[in-house]
């Protein structure tokens, strides 16, 4: 009997188990095709897998400030610890009344910082991804504190054989742009989307992708979505398209919502 396990990709351990693409020129672990509508790519970029790598733009931005103000010739000089010409401070008066507490400002973005109160209820920390995690993992972790995971793996006897990426429509600008081409699609409520579904070449035809998509759809329904959409490429080669083919989605319980020669829209309502 096979031991089937489905795992959310929320940390580096799970991210390291993402199976390779069948076509080695592509890589799920560095793909930002759906997250960047203008310059996104499915290409494999090994440099992005190193811890601390932010991708092309991220590395530039991170390197600019990595050395602090000492490396910035335009930064203001650091403040001196003390001013030898300043008049001496008056000694503290133990009998002086304490200053009145500042009234809260209702227009501030968030609550003012206060000291730890051992009697106040503690807010649970929202799950996050480490700041120096690989760029793709940080993209997958954007919604952890509110939405939940953006990707899942299916493991057979401990080995990853299938990968699925999904999430709210707002997380994937390319999906938003593609969807704008079809005004006949309902505007409300907005669906969740499955952007990527892939099976390792060695595990094809085993029904694993269908099983993983079914798990993702159940999860999206539990998260409150009324529908989910996928945008396959109708005539793309099997190893090239990240979103399978229309026939796959029909088997997964989706229907053809928009019949387009290149980018049909598959939709499933809960």
GUMI-34804 format. One record per atom (N, C-alpha, C): residue number from 1; chain; atom name; x, y, z. Coordinates in steps of 0.1 Angstrom, whole numbers, plus 2048, in hexadecimal, padded with zeros to 3 digits. Layout:
REM residues N
NUM  A  CA  X  Y  Z .
...
REM end
This chain:
REM residues 270
1  A  N  808  7F4  800 .
1  A  CA  800  800  800 .
1  A  C  809  80D  800 .
2  A  N  805  816  7F7 .
2  A  CA  80D  823  7F7 .
2  A  C  808  82B  803 .
3  A  N  812  832  808 .
3  A  CA  80F  83C  813 .
3  A  C  80E  84A  80D .
4  A  N  802  84F  80C .
4  A  CA  800  85C  806 .
4  A  C  800  867  811 .
5  A  N  807  872  80F .
5  A  CA  807  87D  818 .
5  A  C  807  88A  810 .
6  A  N  7FF  893  815 .
6  A  CA  7FE  8A1  80F .
6  A  C  803  8AB  819 .
7  A  N  80D  8B3  814 .
7  A  CA  814  8BC  81C .
7  A  C  813  8CA  817 .
8  A  N  810  8D4  81F .
8  A  CA  810  8E2  81C .
8  A  C  81F  8E7  81B .
9  A  N  822  8EF  811 .
9  A  CA  82F  8F5  810 .
9  A  C  82F  902  817 .
10  A  N  834  902  824 .
10  A  CA  834  90E  82C .
10  A  C  842  911  832 .
11  A  N  84C  908  830 .
11  A  CA  859  90A  835 .
11  A  C  863  904  82C .
12  A  N  870  906  830 .
12  A  CA  87B  902  827 .
12  A  C  87C  8F3  826 .
13  A  N  878  8EC  830 .
13  A  CA  878  8DD  82F .
13  A  C  86F  8D8  825 .
14  A  N  862  8DD  825 .
14  A  CA  858  8D9  81A .
14  A  C  85C  8DE  80D .
15  A  N  862  8EA  80C .
15  A  CA  866  8F0  800 .
15  A  C  871  8E8  7F9 .
16  A  N  87A  8E3  801 .
16  A  CA  884  8DA  7FC .
16  A  C  880  8CD  7F6 .
17  A  N  873  8CA  7F9 .
17  A  CA  86E  8BD  7F3 .
17  A  C  866  8BF  7E7 .
18  A  N  865  8CB  7E2 .
18  A  CA  85D  8CE  7D5 .
18  A  C  864  8C5  7CA .
19  A  N  85C  8BD  7C3 .
19  A  CA  863  8B4  7B9 .
19  A  C  867  8BC  7AD .
20  A  N  871  8B8  7A6 .
20  A  CA  876  8BF  79A .
20  A  C  86C  8BE  78F .
21  A  N  86D  8C8  786 .
21  A  CA  864  8C9  77A .
21  A  C  869  8BE  770 .
22  A  N  85F  8B8  769 .
22  A  CA  862  8AE  75F .
22  A  C  86C  8B4  754 .
23  A  N  86A  8C0  751 .
23  A  CA  873  8C7  747 .
23  A  C  87E  8CF  750 .
24  A  N  88A  8CB  74F .
24  A  CA  894  8D1  758 .
24  A  C  897  8E0  756 .
25  A  N  892  8E5  74B .
25  A  CA  894  8F4  749 .
25  A  C  88A  8FC  751 .
26  A  N  880  8F6  757 .
26  A  CA  877  8FD  760 .
26  A  C  879  8F8  76F .
27  A  N  874  900  778 .
27  A  CA  876  8FD  786 .
27  A  C  86A  903  78E .
28  A  N  862  8FB  795 .
28  A  CA  858  900  79E .
28  A  C  85E  909  7A9 .
29  A  N  86A  905  7AD .
29  A  CA  870  90C  7B9 .
29  A  C  875  91A  7B6 .
30  A  N  876  91E  7A9 .
30  A  CA  87A  92B  7A6 .
30  A  C  870  932  79C .
31  A  N  865  92C  799 .
31  A  CA  85B  931  790 .
31  A  C  854  93D  796 .
32  A  N  853  948  78F .
32  A  CA  84B  954  794 .
32  A  C  842  958  788 .
33  A  N  83E  94F  780 .
33  A  CA  836  951  774 .
33  A  C  829  957  777 .
34  A  N  822  952  781 .
34  A  CA  815  957  785 .
34  A  C  815  963  78E .
35  A  N  820  964  796 .
35  A  CA  821  96F  79F .
35  A  C  825  97C  799 .
36  A  N  82C  97B  78D .
36  A  CA  831  987  786 .
36  A  C  82B  987  778 .
37  A  N  821  98F  776 .
37  A  CA  81A  98F  769 .
37  A  C  822  995  75E .
38  A  N  82C  99D  761 .
38  A  CA  834  9A3  756 .
38  A  C  841  99C  753 .
39  A  N  848  997  75E .
39  A  CA  856  991  75C .
39  A  C  857  983  762 .
40  A  N  84C  97E  766 .
40  A  CA  84D  971  76C .
40  A  C  851  966  763 .
41  A  N  858  95C  768 .
41  A  CA  85E  951  760 .
41  A  C  85C  944  767 .
42  A  N  85B  939  75F .
42  A  CA  85B  92C  764 .
42  A  C  869  925  764 .
43  A  N  873  92D  75F .
43  A  CA  880  927  75D .
43  A  C  887  924  76B .
44  A  N  890  91A  76A .
44  A  CA  898  916  776 .
44  A  C  8A3  920  778 .
45  A  N  8A3  925  784 .
45  A  CA  8AE  92F  788 .
45  A  C  8B4  92A  795 .
46  A  N  8BF  922  794 .
46  A  CA  8C4  91C  7A0 .
46  A  C  8C9  926  7AB .
47  A  N  8CD  932  7A6 .
47  A  CA  8D1  93C  7B0 .
47  A  C  8C7  940  7BA .
48  A  N  8BA  93F  7B6 .
48  A  CA  8AF  943  7BE .
48  A  C  8AC  939  7CA .
49  A  N  8B3  92D  7C9 .
49  A  CA  8B0  923  7D3 .
49  A  C  8B9  925  7DF .
50  A  N  8C3  92D  7DF .
50  A  CA  8CC  92F  7EA .
50  A  C  8C4  937  7F5 .
51  A  N  8C7  934  801 .
51  A  CA  8C1  93C  80C .
51  A  C  8C5  94A  80B .
52  A  N  8BC  953  80D .
52  A  CA  8BF  962  80C .
52  A  C  8BE  967  7FE .
53  A  N  8BC  95F  7F4 .
53  A  CA  8BA  964  7E6 .
53  A  C  8AD  96A  7E5 .
54  A  N  8AC  976  7E0 .
54  A  CA  89F  97D  7DE .
54  A  C  89C  97E  7CF .
55  A  N  8A3  977  7C6 .
55  A  CA  8A1  978  7B8 .
55  A  C  8A8  984  7B3 .
56  A  N  8A6  988  7A6 .
56  A  CA  8AE  993  7A1 .
56  A  C  8AB  9A0  7A8 .
57  A  N  89E  9A3  7A8 .
57  A  CA  89B  9B0  7AF .
57  A  C  89E  9B0  7BE .
58  A  N  89A  9A5  7C4 .
58  A  CA  89C  9A4  7D2 .
58  A  C  8AA  9A4  7D7 .
59  A  N  8B3  99E  7CF .
59  A  CA  8C1  99E  7D3 .
59  A  C  8C7  9AC  7D2 .
60  A  N  8C2  9B4  7C7 .
60  A  CA  8C7  9C1  7C6 .
60  A  C  8C2  9CA  7D1 .
61  A  N  8B5  9C9  7D5 .
61  A  CA  8B0  9D1  7E0 .
61  A  C  8B6  9CD  7ED .
62  A  N  8B8  9C0  7EF .
62  A  CA  8BE  9BC  7FB .
62  A  C  8CD  9C0  7FC .
63  A  N  8D4  9BF  7F1 .
63  A  CA  8E2  9C3  7F2 .
63  A  C  8E4  9D2  7F4 .
64  A  N  8DB  9DA  7F0 .
64  A  CA  8DC  9E9  7F1 .
64  A  C  8DD  9EC  800 .
65  A  N  8D5  9E6  808 .
65  A  CA  8D5  9EA  816 .
65  A  C  8DC  9E0  81F .
66  A  N  8E3  9D6  81A .
66  A  CA  8E8  9CC  822 .
66  A  C  8F3  9D0  82B .
67  A  N  8FA  9DB  827 .
67  A  CA  906  9DF  82F .
67  A  C  902  9EA  839 .
68  A  N  8F5  9EE  83A .
68  A  CA  8F1  9F8  843 .
68  A  C  8F6  A06  83F .
69  A  N  8F4  A10  847 .
69  A  CA  8F7  A1E  843 .
69  A  C  906  A20  841 .
70  A  N  90E  A18  848 .
70  A  CA  91D  A1A  846 .
70  A  C  921  A18  838 .
71  A  N  91A  A10  830 .
71  A  CA  91D  A0E  822 .
71  A  C  917  A17  819 .
72  A  N  90E  A20  81E .
72  A  CA  907  A2A  815 .
72  A  C  90D  A37  816 .
73  A  N  914  A3D  80C .
73  A  CA  91A  A4A  80D .
73  A  C  910  A55  80E .
74  A  N  903  A53  80C .
74  A  CA  8FA  A5D  80C .
74  A  C  8F2  A5D  81A .
75  A  N  8F5  A53  822 .
75  A  CA  8EE  A52  82F .
75  A  C  8F3  A5D  838 .
76  A  N  8EA  A63  841 .
76  A  CA  8EF  A6D  84B .
76  A  C  8F9  A67  855 .
77  A  N  902  A6F  85A .
77  A  CA  90B  A6A  863 .
77  A  C  904  A64  870 .
78  A  N  90A  A5A  876 .
78  A  CA  904  A55  882 .
78  A  C  904  A5F  88E .
79  A  N  8FA  A5F  896 .
79  A  CA  8F9  A68  8A1 .
79  A  C  904  A65  8AC .
80  A  N  909  A6F  8B2 .
80  A  CA  913  A6D  8BC .
80  A  C  90D  A68  8C9 .
81  A  N  914  A60  8D1 .
81  A  CA  90F  A5B  8DD .
81  A  C  90B  A66  8E7 .
82  A  N  914  A71  8E7 .
82  A  CA  912  A7C  8F1 .
82  A  C  917  A88  8EB .
83  A  N  912  A94  8F0 .
83  A  CA  916  AA1  8EB .
83  A  C  91E  AA7  8F6 .
84  A  N  92B  AA9  8F5 .
84  A  CA  933  AAF  900 .
84  A  C  930  ABD  903 .
85  A  N  929  AC4  8F9 .
85  A  CA  926  AD2  8FB .
85  A  C  917  AD4  901 .
86  A  N  910  ACA  902 .
86  A  CA  902  ACB  907 .
86  A  C  902  ACE  916 .
87  A  N  8F9  AD6  91B .
87  A  CA  8F8  AD8  929 .
87  A  C  8F5  ACB  931 .
88  A  N  8FA  ACA  93D .
88  A  CA  8F7  ABE  944 .
88  A  C  8E8  ABD  948 .
89  A  N  8E3  AB0  948 .
89  A  CA  8D5  AAE  94B .
89  A  C  8D3  AB0  95A .
90  A  N  8C7  AB5  95D .
90  A  CA  8C3  AB6  96B .
90  A  C  8C1  AA9  971 .
91  A  N  8C5  AA7  97E .
91  A  CA  8C2  A9A  984 .
91  A  C  8B3  A97  985 .
92  A  N  8B0  A8A  984 .
92  A  CA  8A2  A86  985 .
92  A  C  89C  A8A  992 .
93  A  N  88F  A8E  992 .
93  A  CA  888  A93  99E .
93  A  C  87E  A87  9A1 .
94  A  N  881  A81  9AC .
94  A  CA  878  A75  9B0 .
94  A  C  86A  A7A  9B4 .
95  A  N  868  A87  9B7 .
95  A  CA  85B  A8C  9BC .
95  A  C  853  A92  9B1 .
96  A  N  859  A93  9A5 .
96  A  CA  852  A99  99A .
96  A  C  847  A8F  995 .
97  A  N  83B  A95  991 .
97  A  CA  830  A8C  98D .
97  A  C  834  A85  980 .
98  A  N  82F  A79  97E .
98  A  CA  832  A71  971 .
98  A  C  82B  A78  966 .
99  A  N  831  A78  95A .
99  A  CA  82B  A7E  94F .
99  A  C  81E  A76  94B .
100  A  N  814  A7E  946 .
100  A  CA  808  A77  943 .
100  A  C  80A  A6E  937 .
101  A  N  803  A63  937 .
101  A  CA  803  A5A  92C .
101  A  C  7FE  A60  91F .
102  A  N  804  A5D  914 .
102  A  CA  7FF  A63  907 .
102  A  C  7F3  A5C  903 .
103  A  N  7E9  A64  8FF .
103  A  CA  7DC  A5E  8FA .
103  A  C  7DE  A56  8ED .
104  A  N  7D7  A4B  8EC .
104  A  CA  7D9  A43  8DF .
104  A  C  7D4  A4B  8D3 .
105  A  N  7DB  A49  8C8 .
105  A  CA  7D8  A50  8BB .
105  A  C  7D0  A47  8B3 .
106  A  N  7C3  A4A  8B1 .
106  A  CA  7BA  A40  8A9 .
106  A  C  7BE  A40  89A .
107  A  N  7C7  A49  896 .
107  A  CA  7CA  A49  887 .
107  A  C  7D7  A42  884 .
108  A  N  7DD  A3C  88E .
108  A  CA  7E9  A35  88C .
108  A  C  7E6  A28  884 .
109  A  N  7EF  A23  87D .
109  A  CA  7ED  A16  875 .
109  A  C  7EB  A0A  87E .
110  A  N  7F1  A0A  889 .
110  A  CA  7F0  9FE  892 .
110  A  C  7F2  A03  8A1 .
111  A  N  7F1  9FA  8AA .
111  A  CA  7F2  9FE  8B8 .
111  A  C  800  A01  8BB .
112  A  N  802  A0B  8C4 .
112  A  CA  80F  A0F  8C9 .
112  A  C  815  A04  8D0 .
113  A  N  823  A03  8D0 .
113  A  CA  82A  9F8  8D6 .
113  A  C  82A  9FB  8E5 .
114  A  N  827  9F1  8ED .
114  A  CA  827  9F2  8FB .
114  A  C  830  9E7  901 .
115  A  N  833  9E8  90D .
115  A  CA  83B  9DE  914 .
115  A  C  833  9D1  915 .
116  A  N  83A  9C6  917 .
116  A  CA  833  9B9  919 .
116  A  C  82B  9B9  925 .
117  A  N  81E  9B5  924 .
117  A  CA  815  9B5  92F .
117  A  C  812  9A6  931 .
118  A  N  817  9A0  93D .
118  A  CA  815  992  93F .
118  A  C  807  98E  941 .
119  A  N  7FE  998  943 .
119  A  CA  7F0  995  946 .
119  A  C  7E7  997  939 .
120  A  N  7ED  99D  92F .
120  A  CA  7E5  99F  923 .
120  A  C  7E6  993  91A .
121  A  N  7DB  990  913 .
121  A  CA  7DB  984  90B .
121  A  C  7E5  986  8FF .
122  A  N  7EC  97C  8FC .
122  A  CA  7F6  97D  8F2 .
122  A  C  7F1  978  8E4 .
123  A  N  7F3  981  8DA .
123  A  CA  7EF  97D  8CD .
123  A  C  7F8  972  8C7 .
124  A  N  7F2  968  8C1 .
124  A  CA  7FB  95E  8BB .
124  A  C  802  964  8B0 .
125  A  N  80F  960  8AE .
125  A  CA  817  965  8A3 .
125  A  C  812  95E  896 .
126  A  N  811  966  88C .
126  A  CA  80D  960  87F .
126  A  C  819  959  879 .
127  A  N  816  94E  872 .
127  A  CA  821  947  86C .
127  A  C  827  94F  860 .
128  A  N  834  94F  85F .
128  A  CA  83B  956  855 .
128  A  C  846  94D  84F .
129  A  N  84C  952  844 .
129  A  CA  858  94B  83E .
129  A  C  864  954  842 .
130  A  N  86F  94D  844 .
130  A  CA  87B  955  848 .
130  A  C  87F  95F  83D .
131  A  N  885  96A  841 .
131  A  CA  888  975  838 .
131  A  C  893  970  82E .
132  A  N  89C  967  832 .
132  A  CA  8A6  963  829 .
132  A  C  8A3  956  821 .
133  A  N  896  952  821 .
133  A  CA  892  946  81A .
133  A  C  893  949  80B .
134  A  N  893  93E  803 .
134  A  CA  893  940  7F4 .
134  A  C  887  948  7EF .
135  A  N  889  94F  7E5 .
135  A  CA  87F  958  7E0 .
135  A  C  871  952  7DE .
136  A  N  871  946  7D7 .
136  A  CA  865  93F  7D5 .
136  A  C  85D  93C  7E1 .
137  A  N  865  937  7EB .
137  A  CA  85E  934  7F8 .
137  A  C  858  940  7FE .
138  A  N  85F  94B  7FD .
138  A  CA  859  958  802 .
138  A  C  84C  95B  7FB .
139  A  N  84C  959  7EE .
139  A  CA  840  95B  7E6 .
139  A  C  834  952  7EB .
140  A  N  838  945  7ED .
140  A  CA  82E  93C  7F2 .
140  A  C  829  93F  800 .
141  A  N  831  946  808 .
141  A  CA  82E  949  816 .
141  A  C  827  956  818 .
142  A  N  824  95E  80D .
142  A  CA  81E  96B  80F .
142  A  C  811  96B  817 .
143  A  N  809  961  815 .
143  A  CA  7FC  961  81B .
143  A  C  7FB  958  827 .
144  A  N  806  953  82D .
144  A  CA  805  949  838 .
144  A  C  7FD  94E  844 .
145  A  N  7FF  95B  847 .
145  A  CA  7F8  960  853 .
145  A  C  7E9  963  851 .
146  A  N  7E4  963  845 .
146  A  CA  7D6  967  842 .
146  A  C  7CF  95C  83A .
147  A  N  7D5  958  82F .
147  A  CA  7CF  94E  826 .
147  A  C  7D3  940  82A .
148  A  N  7DF  93E  82C .
148  A  CA  7E4  930  82E .
148  A  C  7EF  92D  823 .
149  A  N  7F2  920  821 .
149  A  CA  7FC  91D  818 .
149  A  C  7F8  91F  809 .
150  A  N  801  921  801 .
150  A  CA  7FF  923  7F2 .
150  A  C  803  917  7EA .
151  A  N  808  90C  7F0 .
151  A  CA  80D  901  7E8 .
151  A  C  80C  8F4  7F1 .
152  A  N  80A  8E9  7EA .
152  A  CA  80A  8DC  7F0 .
152  A  C  812  8D2  7E8 .
153  A  N  816  8C8  7F0 .
153  A  CA  81D  8BC  7EA .
153  A  C  815  8B0  7ED .
154  A  N  816  8A6  7E4 .
154  A  CA  811  899  7E6 .
154  A  C  81D  88F  7E7 .
155  A  N  81F  888  7F2 .
155  A  CA  82A  87F  7F4 .
155  A  C  825  871  7F4 .
156  A  N  82C  868  7ED .
156  A  CA  82A  85A  7ED .
156  A  C  835  853  7F3 .
157  A  N  832  84C  7FF .
157  A  CA  83D  845  806 .
157  A  C  848  84F  809 .
158  A  N  845  85B  80C .
158  A  CA  84F  865  810 .
158  A  C  856  86D  805 .
159  A  N  853  869  7F9 .
159  A  CA  859  870  7ED .
159  A  C  84F  879  7E6 .
160  A  N  853  886  7E4 .
160  A  CA  84A  88F  7DD .
160  A  C  848  88C  7CF .
161  A  N  83C  88A  7CA .
161  A  CA  839  887  7BC .
161  A  C  830  891  7B6 .
162  A  N  829  89A  7BD .
162  A  CA  820  8A4  7B7 .
162  A  C  821  8B1  7BE .
163  A  N  81F  8BC  7B7 .
163  A  CA  820  8C9  7BC .
163  A  C  814  8D1  7B7 .
164  A  N  80E  8DA  7C0 .
164  A  CA  803  8E2  7BC .
164  A  C  804  8F0  7C2 .
165  A  N  803  8FA  7BA .
165  A  CA  803  908  7BF .
165  A  C  7F5  90E  7BD .
166  A  N  7F0  916  7C7 .
166  A  CA  7E3  91B  7C7 .
166  A  C  7E2  927  7D0 .
167  A  N  7D6  92D  7D1 .
167  A  CA  7D5  939  7DA .
167  A  C  7CA  942  7D5 .
168  A  N  7C8  94D  7DC .
168  A  CA  7BE  957  7D8 .
168  A  C  7C3  95D  7CB .
169  A  N  7B9  962  7C3 .
169  A  CA  7BC  968  7B6 .
169  A  C  7C5  974  7B7 .
170  A  N  7C4  97B  7C2 .
170  A  CA  7CC  987  7C4 .
170  A  C  7DB  984  7C5 .
171  A  N  7DE  978  7C8 .
171  A  CA  7EC  974  7CA .
171  A  C  7F4  972  7BD .
172  A  N  7EC  971  7B2 .
172  A  CA  7F2  96D  7A5 .
172  A  C  7EE  977  79A .
173  A  N  7F6  982  799 .
173  A  CA  7F3  98C  78F .
173  A  C  7F1  987  781 .
174  A  N  7F8  97D  77D .
174  A  CA  7F7  978  76F .
174  A  C  7E9  972  76D .
175  A  N  7E4  96B  778 .
175  A  CA  7D7  965  777 .
175  A  C  7CC  970  777 .
176  A  N  7CE  97B  77E .
176  A  CA  7C5  986  77E .
176  A  C  7C5  98C  770 .
177  A  N  7D0  98E  76A .
177  A  CA  7D1  994  75C .
177  A  C  7CA  98B  752 .
178  A  N  7CD  97E  753 .
178  A  CA  7C7  974  74A .
178  A  C  7B8  974  74B .
179  A  N  7B3  975  758 .
179  A  CA  7A5  974  75A .
179  A  C  79D  980  755 .
180  A  N  7A4  98C  754 .
180  A  CA  79E  998  74F .
180  A  C  79B  996  740 .
181  A  N  7A0  98D  739 .
181  A  CA  79D  98B  72B .
181  A  C  78F  985  729 .
182  A  N  789  980  734 .
182  A  CA  77C  979  732 .
182  A  C  772  97F  73B .
183  A  N  76B  98A  736 .
183  A  CA  761  991  73E .
183  A  C  755  988  742 .
184  A  N  754  97D  73B .
184  A  CA  748  974  73E .
184  A  C  74A  96C  74B .
185  A  N  756  96C  751 .
185  A  CA  758  966  75E .
185  A  C  752  96E  769 .
186  A  N  74D  967  773 .
186  A  CA  746  96F  77E .
186  A  C  751  977  786 .
187  A  N  74D  983  78A .
187  A  CA  756  98C  792 .
187  A  C  755  989  7A0 .
188  A  N  74A  984  7A5 .
188  A  CA  748  982  7B3 .
188  A  C  740  975  7B6 .
189  A  N  744  96D  7C0 .
189  A  CA  751  96F  7C7 .
189  A  C  75D  96B  7BF .
190  A  N  768  972  7C1 .
190  A  CA  774  96E  7B9 .
190  A  C  779  960  7BD .
191  A  N  77E  958  7B4 .
191  A  CA  782  94B  7B7 .
191  A  C  790  94A  7BC .
192  A  N  793  93F  7C2 .
192  A  CA  7A1  93B  7C4 .
192  A  C  7A6  936  7B7 .
193  A  N  7B3  934  7B6 .
193  A  CA  7B9  92F  7A9 .
193  A  C  7C3  924  7AC .
194  A  N  7C4  91A  7A3 .
194  A  CA  7CF  911  7A4 .
194  A  C  7D7  914  798 .
195  A  N  7E4  919  79A .
195  A  CA  7EC  91D  790 .
195  A  C  7F5  912  78A .
196  A  N  7F9  909  793 .
196  A  CA  803  8FF  78F .
196  A  C  7FE  8F1  794 .
197  A  N  800  8E7  78C .
197  A  CA  7FE  8D9  790 .
197  A  C  808  8D1  788 .
198  A  N  810  8C9  78F .
198  A  CA  81A  8C2  788 .
198  A  C  81D  8B5  78F .
199  A  N  820  8AA  787 .
199  A  CA  824  89E  78C .
199  A  C  832  89A  788 .
200  A  N  83A  895  790 .
200  A  CA  848  890  78C .
200  A  C  846  886  781 .
201  A  N  84F  887  777 .
201  A  CA  84F  87E  76B .
201  A  C  84E  870  76F .
202  A  N  855  86C  77A .
202  A  CA  855  85E  77D .
202  A  C  848  859  784 .
203  A  N  83F  862  787 .
203  A  CA  833  85F  78E .
203  A  C  826  862  786 .
204  A  N  828  864  779 .
204  A  CA  81D  867  770 .
204  A  C  813  85C  76F .
205  A  N  806  860  76D .
205  A  CA  7FB  856  76A .
205  A  C  7F7  84E  777 .
206  A  N  7FB  853  782 .
206  A  CA  7F8  84C  78F .
206  A  C  7EC  853  796 .
207  A  N  7E6  85E  790 .
207  A  CA  7DB  864  796 .
207  A  C  7DF  86E  7A2 .
208  A  N  7EC  870  7A4 .
208  A  CA  7F0  878  7AF .
208  A  C  7EC  887  7AE .
209  A  N  7ED  88C  7A1 .
209  A  CA  7EA  89A  79F .
209  A  C  7DB  89C  7A2 .
210  A  N  7D3  893  79D .
210  A  CA  7C4  894  7A0 .
210  A  C  7C1  894  7AF .
211  A  N  7C8  88B  7B6 .
211  A  CA  7C6  88A  7C4 .
211  A  C  7CB  897  7CC .
212  A  N  7D6  89D  7C7 .
212  A  CA  7DB  8A9  7CD .
212  A  C  7D1  8B5  7CA .
213  A  N  7CC  8B6  7BE .
213  A  CA  7C3  8C1  7BB .
213  A  C  7B6  8BF  7C3 .
214  A  N  7B1  8B3  7C5 .
214  A  CA  7A5  8B1  7CD .
214  A  C  7A8  8B6  7DC .
215  A  N  7B4  8B3  7E1 .
215  A  CA  7B7  8B8  7EE .
215  A  C  7B7  8C7  7EF .
216  A  N  7BD  8CD  7E5 .
216  A  CA  7BE  8DC  7E4 .
216  A  C  7B0  8E2  7E3 .
217  A  N  7A7  8DC  7DB .
217  A  CA  79A  8E1  7DA .
217  A  C  792  8E0  7E7 .
218  A  N  794  8D5  7EE .
218  A  CA  78D  8D3  7FB .
218  A  C  792  8DE  804 .
219  A  N  79F  8E1  804 .
219  A  CA  7A5  8EB  80D .
219  A  C  7A0  8F9  809 .
220  A  N  79F  8FC  7FC .
220  A  CA  79A  909  7F8 .
220  A  C  78B  90B  7FC .
221  A  N  783  901  7FB .
221  A  CA  775  902  7FF .
221  A  C  775  904  80E .
222  A  N  77D  8FD  816 .
222  A  CA  77D  900  824 .
222  A  C  782  90E  828 .
223  A  N  78A  914  820 .
223  A  CA  78F  921  822 .
223  A  C  784  92C  81E .
224  A  N  779  928  819 .
224  A  CA  76E  931  816 .
224  A  C  76C  935  807 .
225  A  N  774  92F  7FE .
225  A  CA  772  932  7F0 .
225  A  C  766  92B  7EA .
226  A  N  75F  931  7E1 .
226  A  CA  753  92C  7DB .
226  A  C  757  925  7CE .
227  A  N  763  928  7C8 .
227  A  CA  767  922  7BB .
227  A  C  776  923  7BA .
228  A  N  77B  91B  7B1 .
228  A  CA  789  91B  7AE .
228  A  C  78B  91A  79F .
229  A  N  795  921  799 .
229  A  CA  797  920  78B .
229  A  C  7A5  91C  788 .
230  A  N  7A7  917  77C .
230  A  CA  7B4  914  777 .
230  A  C  7B5  918  768 .
231  A  N  7C1  91C  764 .
231  A  CA  7C3  921  756 .
231  A  C  7CE  919  74F .
232  A  N  7CA  90E  74A .
232  A  CA  7D4  905  742 .
232  A  C  7D7  90B  734 .
233  A  N  7E2  906  72F .
233  A  CA  7E5  909  721 .
233  A  C  7E0  8FE  718 .
234  A  N  7D7  900  710 .
234  A  CA  7D0  8F5  709 .
234  A  C  7D9  8EC  701 .
235  A  N  7E3  8F1  6FA .
235  A  CA  7EB  8E9  6F1 .
235  A  C  7F9  8E8  6F5 .
236  A  N  7FD  8EC  701 .
236  A  CA  80B  8EB  706 .
236  A  C  80F  8DD  708 .
237  A  N  81C  8DA  707 .
237  A  CA  821  8CD  70A .
237  A  C  81F  8CA  719 .
238  A  N  81E  8BD  71C .
238  A  CA  81C  8B9  72A .
238  A  C  826  8BE  734 .
239  A  N  833  8BE  72F .
239  A  CA  83D  8C2  739 .
239  A  C  83F  8D1  739 .
240  A  N  838  8D9  731 .
240  A  CA  83A  8E7  730 .
240  A  C  82F  8EF  738 .
241  A  N  823  8EB  737 .
241  A  CA  818  8F3  73D .
241  A  C  818  8F1  74C .
242  A  N  817  8FB  754 .
242  A  CA  816  8FA  763 .
242  A  C  809  8F6  768 .
243  A  N  7FF  8F7  75F .
243  A  CA  7F1  8F5  764 .
243  A  C  7EA  8EA  75C .
244  A  N  7F1  8E0  758 .
244  A  CA  7EB  8D4  752 .
244  A  C  7E3  8D8  745 .
245  A  N  7DA  8CF  741 .
245  A  CA  7D2  8D1  736 .
245  A  C  7C3  8D1  739 .
246  A  N  7BA  8D6  731 .
246  A  CA  7AC  8D6  735 .
246  A  C  7A7  8C9  738 .
247  A  N  7AB  8BE  732 .
247  A  CA  7A6  8B1  734 .
247  A  C  7A8  8AD  743 .
248  A  N  7B4  8B1  748 .
248  A  CA  7B7  8AE  756 .
248  A  C  7AD  8B4  75F .
249  A  N  7AA  8C1  75D .
249  A  CA  7A1  8C8  766 .
249  A  C  793  8C2  765 .
250  A  N  78F  8BE  75A .
250  A  CA  782  8B7  759 .
250  A  C  781  8AB  762 .
251  A  N  78C  8A3  762 .
251  A  CA  78C  897  76A .
251  A  C  78D  89B  779 .
252  A  N  791  8A7  77C .
252  A  CA  792  8AC  78A .
252  A  C  785  8B3  78F .
253  A  N  77B  8B2  786 .
253  A  CA  76E  8B8  78A .
253  A  C  76C  8C6  786 .
254  A  N  774  8CC  77E .
254  A  CA  773  8D9  779 .
254  A  C  76A  8D9  76C .
255  A  N  765  8E4  768 .
255  A  CA  75E  8E5  75B .
255  A  C  765  8F0  753 .
256  A  N  763  8F0  746 .
256  A  CA  768  8FA  73D .
256  A  C  760  907  73E .
257  A  N  765  911  745 .
257  A  CA  75E  91D  746 .
257  A  C  75F  927  73B .
258  A  N  76B  927  735 .
258  A  CA  76E  92F  729 .
258  A  C  776  926  71F .
259  A  N  770  924  713 .
259  A  CA  777  91C  709 .
259  A  C  77F  926  700 .
260  A  N  78C  925  702 .
260  A  CA  796  92D  6FB .
260  A  C  7A0  924  6F4 .
261  A  N  7A5  928  6E8 .
261  A  CA  7AE  91F  6E1 .
261  A  C  7BB  91D  6E8 .
262  A  N  7BF  927  6F0 .
262  A  CA  7CC  927  6F7 .
262  A  C  7CB  925  706 .
263  A  N  7C3  92E  70C .
263  A  CA  7C2  92E  71B .
263  A  C  7B4  92D  71F .
264  A  N  7AF  921  71E .
264  A  CA  7A1  91F  724 .
264  A  C  7A1  920  733 .
265  A  N  795  923  738 .
265  A  CA  793  924  746 .
265  A  C  78B  919  74C .
266  A  N  791  912  755 .
266  A  CA  78A  907  75C .
266  A  C  786  90B  76A .
267  A  N  77A  907  76D .
267  A  CA  774  90D  77A .
267  A  C  76C  902  781 .
268  A  N  76E  902  78E .
268  A  CA  766  8F8  797 .
268  A  C  760  900  7A2 .
269  A  N  753  8FF  7A4 .
269  A  CA  74C  905  7AF .
269  A  C  749  8FC  7BA .
270  A  N  74A  901  7C6 .
270  A  CA  748  8F8  7D2 .
270  A  C  73A  8F9  7D7 .
REM end
